[in-house]
Amino acid sequence: GFCACFSCIQLKYGILGENGILKGHNMLMPAVERDSLPEGAVKLLNALAELNAHETWVQRAEMAKILGKARLTAGDMAYLEMLDVIGFVETRQEDTNTPMGYKWVYRLREDS
């Protein structure tokens, strides 16, 4: 199965060094409480709440602005993926007229 723990998601985004590789790690992540989330993940949830993401889809650039950044980092992206997998955030790909052809948007799940 797909491993949704933050360490494995970090590996996917290449933000752990050689010493951070975990072996034999393929278990699904158990239910997680908000107060046990890493600080960076909580900051993203707070930014989404500030942007009224219970009712509207939010772009990465909007979250970055709230966080005082020019753009989200690879670590932020890993947190967003983790938050989606564990049920705090919904993620959707929308078509655009950009060279990439799409953008990612996010919103909070109703019970977040």
C-alpha positions as CSV (number, residue, x, y, z in Angstrom):
1,G,0.0,0.0,0.0
2,F,0.9,3.7,-0.2
3,C,2.7,5.0,2.8
4,A,1.3,8.4,3.9
5,C,3.6,9.1,6.8
6,F,5.4,12.4,6.6
7,S,8.8,10.8,6.4
8,C,7.9,8.9,3.2
9,I,6.3,12.0,1.7
10,Q,9.5,13.9,2.5
11,L,11.4,11.2,0.6
12,K,9.0,11.6,-2.4
13,Y,9.8,15.4,-2.5
14,G,13.6,14.8,-2.0
15,I,13.8,16.9,1.2
16,L,15.4,14.2,3.4
17,G,19.1,13.6,3.1
18,E,20.8,10.2,2.5
19,N,20.6,9.4,6.2
20,G,16.8,10.0,6.3
21,I,15.8,7.1,4.2
22,L,13.4,4.7,5.9
23,K,13.4,1.0,4.9
24,G,10.5,-1.4,5.0
25,H,8.1,1.5,5.6
26,N,4.8,0.7,3.9
27,M,2.0,1.1,6.5
28,L,-0.9,3.4,6.1
29,M,-0.8,6.3,8.6
30,P,-3.3,6.1,11.5
31,A,-5.7,8.8,12.3
32,V,-3.9,12.0,13.3
33,E,-5.1,14.7,15.7
34,R,-4.5,18.3,14.7
35,D,-2.5,19.1,17.8
36,S,0.0,16.4,16.9
37,L,0.8,17.8,13.4
38,P,4.2,19.4,12.6
39,E,4.2,23.2,13.0
40,G,4.6,23.8,9.2
41,A,1.4,21.7,8.6
42,V,-0.5,23.7,11.2
43,K,0.7,27.0,9.6
44,L,-0.7,25.8,6.2
45,L,-4.1,24.8,7.8
46,N,-4.2,28.3,9.5
47,A,-3.5,30.0,6.2
48,L,-6.2,28.0,4.5
49,A,-8.7,28.9,7.3
50,E,-7.7,32.6,6.9
51,L,-8.4,32.3,3.2
52,N,-11.9,30.9,3.9
53,A,-10.9,27.6,2.4
54,H,-14.0,25.8,3.9
55,E,-16.0,27.5,1.1
56,T,-13.6,28.2,-1.7
57,W,-10.6,26.5,-3.4
58,V,-7.3,28.2,-2.7
59,Q,-4.1,28.4,-4.9
60,R,-0.6,27.8,-3.6
61,A,0.3,31.4,-4.3
62,E,-2.5,32.6,-2.1
63,M,-1.2,30.4,0.8
64,A,2.4,31.6,0.2
65,K,1.3,35.2,0.4
66,I,-0.4,34.6,3.8
67,L,2.7,32.9,5.0
68,G,4.9,35.8,3.9
69,K,6.7,33.7,1.2
70,A,7.2,34.2,-2.5
71,R,6.2,30.6,-3.1
72,L,5.6,27.4,-1.2
73,T,8.6,25.2,-0.5
74,A,9.0,21.5,-1.2
75,G,8.4,21.0,2.5
76,D,5.2,22.9,2.2
77,M,4.1,20.7,-0.7
78,A,4.9,17.6,1.3
79,Y,2.8,18.9,4.2
80,L,-0.1,19.7,1.8
81,E,0.1,16.1,0.4
82,M,0.2,14.7,3.9
83,L,-2.8,16.9,5.0
84,D,-4.7,15.6,2.0
85,V,-3.9,11.9,2.7
86,I,-4.7,12.1,6.4
87,G,-8.0,13.9,5.7
88,F,-7.5,17.6,6.7
89,V,-7.4,19.0,3.2
90,E,-8.9,18.3,-0.2
91,T,-6.7,18.7,-3.3
92,R,-7.8,19.2,-6.9
93,Q,-6.1,19.8,-10.2
94,E,-7.6,22.5,-12.4
95,D,-6.9,23.1,-16.1
96,T,-5.3,26.4,-17.0
97,N,-3.9,28.1,-20.1
98,T,-0.4,28.0,-18.7
99,P,2.5,26.0,-20.3
100,M,2.0,23.3,-17.6
101,G,-1.7,23.2,-18.4
102,Y,-3.0,22.9,-14.8
103,K,-2.7,24.2,-11.3
104,W,-3.3,22.7,-7.9
105,V,-5.9,24.1,-5.6
106,Y,-6.8,23.2,-2.0
107,R,-9.6,23.5,0.5
108,L,-10.2,22.4,4.1
109,R,-12.5,19.4,4.7
110,E,-15.6,20.3,6.6
111,D,-14.4,18.7,9.8
112,S,-11.0,20.3,9.8
